[in-house]
Amino acid sequence: MIKAGVHDACLVFLMRRFFLSVWSLLLFFSFLASFCLGQPSGTTAGSDPAQEAQRALNLAKAGHCRESLPLLRKAAARGTQTQKDLKRQAGFAGVRCAMVDVNPDTATEFLRGLTRDFPHDPEVLYLSVHTYSDLSTRAAQELATSAPNSPQAHELNAEALEMQGKWNEAEKEYQAVLQQDPRSPGIHFRLGRLMLSRPNPAPDMAERAKQEFLQELEIDPNNAGAEYVLGELARQAQQWDEAIQRFSRVCKLDAGFGDAFLGLGSSLMSLKKFPEAIAPLETAVKLEPLNPTAHYNLAVAYTRSGRKQEAEKEFAIHRQMVQKSEPAGTAPAEPESQSQGSPQ
């Protein structure tokens, strides 16, 4: 009986030791797991973010772009953990390496971070201009290579030729788009705009352009640009009712189209509807506060509506703008109203 009791006691002791050992191991591994999971991926305890950022920059400078990009991304995203200058350098290096690696998504990701963290920085803005220009050029080259006869390729060629002043060549490219898709939206508008942009246009060019804009509206009735130019053509021809109708429609289509509100107000002034002209002209001034013509026309509308104090304020703003734009030593030019026939 004594031996049995001793045996049982030993068995209990061994089992306790076993469970205590297992419990200790579980605690150890639990601690180890929580410690490891608490560390950022790819870093070690006590690692210096500034040193890691510098290592990423060194890799990028040495031409190891693919290897450096993940490290640069971390350095650029760490915020206050990394010195501000290193964070900025990491963003620049990330953009350049992404462009070398032909990775536009990563390049724009770095650019977004730079413009967010360093707004109005001249170097960041300069880098943005060149990066987006390069991305645009690469996309254009890919379009020309992969789909040279597509409507999009012809339209892109037309836009480039138009910017170079090659009017005839540009018109042929736009016509090539319409041959493939006669109802392609925007093309008749571009053709009409091209016709009006030509130097020394033929006498019938304005009428031809007008027909292009009308065709555009048949395809896309909500094209505010085509409606606006038709309004301007009517205003220049002193067809006030048509001008008012078209400008009014543009204002409904695009509430941010400042020139349309100015055209509407000016056309109403030409019909001596000065009180009616005030509202669109006030909107034009709000949308385009640096437009002297908008301030001048609003001043005239206020004057003819008996609102002298408000008129003087707008005249003063107009005078200040004119004086700033005039070269030193020259007399300020006599103000002109956009509206033809509006009383001075």
C-alpha positions as CSV (number, residue, x, y, z in Angstrom):
1,M,0.0,0.0,0.0
2,I,2.9,2.3,0.8
3,K,4.5,1.6,-2.5
4,A,1.3,2.2,-4.3
5,G,0.9,5.5,-2.6
6,V,4.4,6.5,-3.5
7,H,3.9,5.5,-7.0
8,D,0.7,7.6,-7.2
9,A,2.4,10.6,-5.7
10,C,5.3,10.3,-8.2
11,L,2.9,10.0,-11.1
12,V,1.0,13.1,-9.9
13,F,4.3,15.0,-9.6
14,L,5.5,14.0,-13.0
15,M,2.2,15.0,-14.6
16,R,2.3,18.4,-12.9
17,R,5.8,19.0,-14.1
18,F,4.7,18.0,-17.6
19,F,1.8,20.4,-17.7
20,L,3.9,23.2,-16.2
21,S,6.5,22.6,-18.9
22,V,3.8,22.7,-21.7
23,W,2.2,25.8,-20.2
24,S,5.6,27.5,-20.0
25,L,6.3,26.7,-23.6
26,L,2.9,28.0,-24.7
27,L,3.5,31.2,-22.8
28,F,6.9,31.6,-24.4
29,F,5.6,31.0,-27.9
30,S,2.7,33.3,-27.3
31,F,5.1,36.1,-26.2
32,L,7.4,35.4,-29.2
33,A,4.4,35.6,-31.6
34,S,3.1,38.8,-30.2
35,F,6.6,40.4,-30.3
36,C,7.1,39.4,-33.9
37,L,3.7,40.5,-35.0
38,G,4.2,43.8,-33.3
39,Q,7.2,44.6,-35.5
40,P,6.6,46.3,-38.9
41,S,7.2,44.0,-41.9
42,G,10.8,44.0,-43.1
43,T,12.1,45.8,-40.0
44,T,13.9,44.7,-36.8
45,A,13.5,45.8,-33.2
46,G,15.3,49.1,-32.7
47,S,15.8,49.8,-36.4
48,D,16.3,53.4,-37.4
49,P,13.8,54.7,-40.0
50,A,16.3,57.3,-41.1
51,Q,19.0,54.7,-41.7
52,E,16.5,52.5,-43.7
53,A,15.5,55.5,-45.8
54,Q,19.1,56.3,-46.5
55,R,19.7,52.7,-47.5
56,A,16.8,52.9,-49.9
57,L,18.2,56.1,-51.4
58,N,21.6,54.6,-51.8
59,L,20.1,51.6,-53.6
60,A,18.2,53.9,-56.0
61,K,21.3,56.0,-56.7
62,A,23.2,52.8,-57.5
63,G,20.6,51.9,-60.1
64,H,19.0,49.1,-58.1
65,C,15.5,50.5,-58.7
66,R,13.5,47.4,-58.5
67,E,15.1,46.4,-55.1
68,S,14.8,50.0,-53.7
69,L,11.1,50.7,-54.6
70,P,9.5,48.7,-51.7
71,L,12.0,50.4,-49.2
72,L,11.4,53.8,-50.8
73,R,7.6,53.4,-50.5
74,K,8.0,52.7,-46.7
75,A,10.3,55.6,-46.3
76,A,7.9,58.0,-48.1
77,A,4.9,56.8,-46.1
78,R,6.4,56.9,-42.6
79,G,5.6,60.5,-41.8
80,T,7.2,61.9,-38.7
81,Q,9.2,58.7,-38.1
82,T,11.5,59.7,-41.0
83,Q,13.2,63.1,-41.3
84,K,11.3,65.4,-43.6
85,D,14.1,65.9,-46.0
86,L,14.7,62.1,-46.3
87,K,10.9,61.6,-46.8
88,R,11.0,64.1,-49.7
89,Q,14.1,62.5,-51.2
90,A,12.5,59.1,-51.0
91,G,9.4,60.4,-52.9
92,F,11.6,61.9,-55.7
93,A,13.7,58.7,-55.9
94,G,10.5,56.6,-56.0
95,V,9.1,58.6,-58.9
96,R,12.3,58.3,-60.9
97,C,12.8,54.6,-60.2
98,A,9.1,53.8,-61.0
99,M,9.5,55.6,-64.4
100,V,12.8,53.7,-65.1
101,D,10.9,50.5,-64.2
102,V,8.0,51.5,-66.4
103,N,5.6,51.4,-63.6
104,P,3.2,54.3,-64.0
105,D,0.9,53.3,-61.1
106,T,3.8,53.4,-58.7
107,A,5.1,56.7,-60.1
108,T,1.7,58.4,-59.6
109,E,1.5,56.9,-56.1
110,F,4.7,58.6,-55.2
111,L,3.6,61.9,-56.8
112,R,0.4,61.9,-54.9
113,G,2.3,61.5,-51.7
114,L,4.7,64.3,-52.6
115,T,1.9,66.8,-53.6
116,R,0.0,65.9,-50.4
117,D,3.0,66.3,-48.0
118,F,4.8,69.1,-49.9
119,P,2.1,71.3,-51.5
120,H,3.2,74.3,-53.6
121,D,6.8,73.0,-53.6
122,P,8.3,74.2,-56.9
123,E,10.5,71.1,-57.4
124,V,7.5,68.8,-56.7
125,L,5.4,70.7,-59.2
126,Y,8.2,70.6,-61.8
127,L,8.6,66.9,-61.3
128,S,4.9,66.4,-61.7
129,V,4.8,68.3,-65.0
130,H,7.6,66.2,-66.5
131,T,6.3,62.9,-65.1
132,Y,2.8,63.3,-66.4
133,S,4.2,64.6,-69.7
134,D,6.3,61.5,-70.0
135,L,3.4,59.2,-69.1
136,S,1.3,61.0,-71.7
137,T,4.0,60.6,-74.3
138,R,4.3,56.9,-73.6
139,A,0.5,56.4,-73.8
140,A,0.4,58.2,-77.1
141,Q,3.3,56.0,-78.5
142,E,1.5,52.9,-77.3
143,L,-1.7,54.0,-79.0
144,A,0.1,54.8,-82.2
145,T,1.8,51.4,-82.1
146,S,-1.1,49.2,-81.1
147,A,-4.0,50.9,-82.9
148,P,-2.7,53.4,-85.5
149,N,-5.9,53.4,-87.5
150,S,-8.3,53.8,-84.6
151,P,-10.6,56.9,-84.3
152,Q,-8.7,57.7,-81.1
153,A,-5.3,57.7,-82.9
154,H,-6.7,60.0,-85.6
155,E,-8.1,62.3,-83.0
156,L,-4.9,62.4,-81.1
157,N,-3.0,63.2,-84.3
158,A,-5.5,65.9,-85.2
159,E,-5.0,67.6,-81.8
160,A,-1.2,67.6,-82.1
161,L,-1.4,69.0,-85.6
162,E,-3.9,71.7,-84.5
163,M,-1.5,72.8,-81.8
164,Q,1.3,73.1,-84.4
165,G,-1.0,75.3,-86.6
166,K,-1.2,72.7,-89.3
167,W,-4.9,73.4,-90.0
168,N,-5.4,71.4,-93.2
169,E,-3.7,68.3,-91.9
170,A,-5.6,68.5,-88.6
171,E,-8.9,68.8,-90.5
172,K,-8.1,65.6,-92.5
173,E,-7.5,63.7,-89.3
174,Y,-10.8,64.9,-87.8
175,Q,-12.6,63.9,-91.0
176,A,-11.0,60.4,-90.8
177,V,-12.6,60.0,-87.4
178,L,-16.0,60.9,-88.8
179,Q,-15.6,58.5,-91.7
180,Q,-15.3,55.7,-89.1
181,D,-17.9,57.0,-86.8
182,P,-20.1,59.8,-88.2
183,R,-21.7,60.4,-84.8
184,S,-18.5,60.5,-82.8
185,P,-19.2,63.1,-80.0
186,G,-16.9,66.1,-79.9
187,I,-15.5,65.9,-83.4
188,H,-17.8,68.4,-85.1
189,F,-17.1,70.8,-82.2
190,R,-13.4,70.4,-82.8
191,L,-13.8,71.0,-86.5
192,G,-15.8,74.1,-85.9
193,R,-13.2,75.4,-83.4
194,L,-10.4,74.6,-85.9
195,M,-12.2,76.7,-88.6
196,L,-12.5,79.7,-86.3
197,S,-8.8,79.4,-85.2
198,R,-7.4,79.6,-88.7
199,P,-5.5,82.8,-89.5
200,N,-7.0,84.9,-92.3
201,P,-10.2,82.7,-92.6
202,A,-12.3,82.7,-95.7
203,P,-15.5,84.9,-95.7
204,D,-17.7,81.8,-95.3
205,M,-15.6,80.2,-92.5
206,A,-17.8,81.5,-89.7
207,E,-20.9,80.0,-91.3
208,R,-19.2,76.7,-92.0
209,A,-18.1,76.6,-88.3
210,K,-21.6,77.4,-87.2
211,Q,-22.9,74.4,-89.2
212,E,-20.3,72.2,-87.4
213,F,-21.5,73.4,-84.0
214,L,-25.1,72.7,-84.9
215,Q,-24.2,69.2,-86.0
216,E,-22.4,68.7,-82.7
217,L,-25.6,69.7,-80.8
218,E,-27.6,67.2,-82.9
219,I,-25.2,64.4,-81.6
220,D,-24.7,65.8,-78.1
221,P,-27.4,68.3,-77.1
222,N,-25.5,68.9,-73.8
223,N,-22.3,70.1,-75.3
224,A,-21.9,73.5,-73.5
225,G,-18.9,74.5,-75.6
226,A,-20.7,74.2,-78.9
227,E,-23.7,76.1,-77.4
228,Y,-21.4,78.8,-76.1
229,V,-19.6,79.4,-79.4
230,L,-22.9,79.7,-81.2
231,G,-24.0,82.3,-78.6
232,E,-20.8,84.2,-79.3
233,L,-21.3,84.1,-83.0
234,A,-24.8,85.4,-82.5
235,R,-23.6,88.1,-80.2
236,Q,-21.0,89.3,-82.7
237,A,-23.7,89.4,-85.3
238,Q,-25.8,91.5,-82.9
239,Q,-28.5,88.8,-83.0
240,W,-29.3,89.4,-79.3
241,D,-32.3,87.2,-78.9
242,E,-30.4,84.1,-80.2
243,A,-27.4,85.0,-78.1
244,I,-29.4,85.3,-74.9
245,Q,-31.2,82.0,-75.6
246,R,-27.9,80.2,-76.2
247,F,-26.0,81.8,-73.3
248,S,-28.9,81.0,-71.0
249,R,-28.8,77.4,-72.0
250,V,-25.0,77.2,-71.4
251,C,-25.5,78.6,-67.9
252,K,-28.0,75.8,-67.2
253,L,-25.7,73.2,-68.6
254,D,-22.6,74.4,-66.8
255,A,-23.0,76.6,-63.7
256,G,-19.3,77.2,-63.6
257,F,-19.0,78.6,-67.1
258,G,-18.0,82.2,-66.3
259,D,-17.8,83.5,-69.9
260,A,-21.3,82.3,-70.6
261,F,-22.7,84.4,-67.7
262,L,-20.7,87.3,-68.9
263,G,-22.0,86.8,-72.5
264,L,-25.6,86.6,-71.2
265,G,-25.3,89.8,-69.1
266,S,-23.6,91.7,-71.9
267,S,-26.3,90.6,-74.4
268,L,-29.0,91.8,-72.0
269,M,-27.3,95.1,-71.6
270,S,-27.3,95.5,-75.4
271,L,-31.1,95.3,-75.3
272,K,-31.0,97.9,-72.4
273,K,-32.3,95.2,-70.0
274,F,-29.9,96.5,-67.3
275,P,-31.7,95.2,-64.2
276,E,-31.9,91.7,-65.8
277,A,-28.2,91.8,-66.7
278,I,-27.1,92.3,-63.1
279,A,-27.7,88.7,-61.8
280,P,-25.6,86.9,-64.6
281,L,-22.9,89.6,-64.4
282,E,-22.7,89.2,-60.6
283,T,-22.2,85.5,-61.2
284,A,-19.6,86.2,-63.8
285,V,-17.6,88.3,-61.3
286,K,-17.8,85.6,-58.7
287,L,-16.6,82.9,-61.1
288,E,-13.9,85.1,-62.7
289,P,-12.9,87.8,-60.2
290,L,-9.8,88.7,-62.2
291,N,-11.7,89.5,-65.3
292,P,-11.8,93.3,-65.7
293,T,-14.5,93.2,-68.4
294,A,-16.9,91.4,-66.0
295,H,-16.4,94.1,-63.4
296,Y,-16.8,96.9,-65.9
297,N,-20.0,95.6,-67.4
298,L,-21.4,95.0,-63.9
299,A,-20.6,98.6,-63.0
300,V,-22.4,99.8,-66.1
301,A,-25.4,97.6,-65.3
302,Y,-25.5,98.9,-61.7
303,T,-25.2,102.5,-62.9
304,R,-28.1,102.2,-65.3
305,S,-30.2,100.5,-62.6
306,G,-29.7,103.3,-60.2
307,R,-27.3,101.5,-57.9
308,K,-24.6,104.1,-57.8
309,Q,-22.6,103.0,-54.7
310,E,-22.2,99.5,-56.0
311,A,-21.3,100.8,-59.4
312,E,-18.5,102.9,-58.0
313,K,-17.1,99.9,-56.2
314,E,-17.0,97.9,-59.4
315,F,-15.5,100.8,-61.4
316,A,-12.8,101.1,-58.8
317,I,-11.9,97.4,-59.1
318,H,-11.8,97.8,-62.8
319,R,-9.5,100.8,-62.7
320,Q,-7.1,99.0,-60.3
321,M,-6.9,96.0,-62.7
322,V,-6.3,98.2,-65.7
323,Q,-3.6,100.1,-63.9
324,K,-1.8,97.0,-62.9
325,S,-1.9,95.6,-66.4
326,E,-0.6,98.8,-68.0
327,P,3.2,99.3,-68.5
328,A,4.7,102.0,-66.3
329,G,4.5,105.5,-67.8
330,T,1.6,104.8,-70.1
331,A,-1.9,106.2,-69.8
332,P,-4.6,103.7,-68.9
333,A,-6.7,102.6,-71.8
334,E,-10.3,103.6,-72.1
335,P,-12.5,100.8,-70.7
336,E,-14.6,98.9,-73.2
337,S,-17.7,96.9,-72.6
338,Q,-17.9,93.4,-74.0
339,S,-21.5,94.1,-75.2
340,Q,-21.8,95.8,-78.5
341,G,-23.9,98.8,-78.4
342,S,-24.2,99.1,-74.6
343,P,-24.2,102.7,-73.4
344,Q,-21.1,104.0,-71.7
